[in-house]
Amino acid sequence: MSSHIALQLAGCEVWLLADKAIYWPEQQTLLIADLHLGKAATYRQLGQPVPHGTTADNFLRLDQLLQRYTCQRLIVLGDFLHARQAQNTATLQALGDWRRRHAALAITLIRGNHDRHAGDPPPALSIETVAEPLLLGPFALQHEPHAHASHHVLAGHVHPAYRLHGRGRQSLRLPCFVVGERVSLLPSFGSFTGGFTVRAQVDEKVFVVGDGGIWEAPRSGS
């Protein structure tokens, strides 16, 4: 089981990574979607007993990816922060500490629906924030998975997941990439985000991630 799968997409080679990201070697760019930073803290403010440490886990996984791949730029396909409550002292301090470790990294956020409510990251973080689509090479980088007239869309928002069936009624749902002819979906990068079960259409391929590996799902799954 591989840690990445190289694909030719819209005439470019991109790598689908087992840690729920895309690496574009030609551009030395890492693409992720749907971090939802501060989501757990937001729920705790509402009195919900949700897990601690999800923000730290997100940053640890990002650190590992940035160490493994040569990256000049990080592009977030929306929903960087979960809600206005995510702009709390603890979350912003953790984000600031992480940003200082990667001060030379160019970061672009394409606003998603949660970002519009949460507000842009503080200017001190030096994160470029733009509206969708961001056209880069043959790709339209978006949050919403709407087809573009001239570019292949890479998007988030859906948090796609694939259901693997075992014996009897046993099943397991894992994050996945969905690669289509005009629109491709990234799984949610965030550690506490949930997922929406998808079924591959005729013109789509599904690549499942789990246990440090990535593989193409069989057509017969659901």
Protein Blocks (a to p, Z undefined) as FASTA:
>chain_A
ZZbdcddeehiacdddfkopacdfklopacdehklgoklmmmmmnopacdehklmmmmmm
mmmmmmmpccfbdcdeejkbfblklmcfklmmmmmmmmmmmmmpccdddddfklmmnopa
dfklopacddddddehjbccdfblcdcfkbccddehkopacddddehjbccddddddddf
kbccdddfbfblopadddddfkbccdddeehiacdddfkbZZ
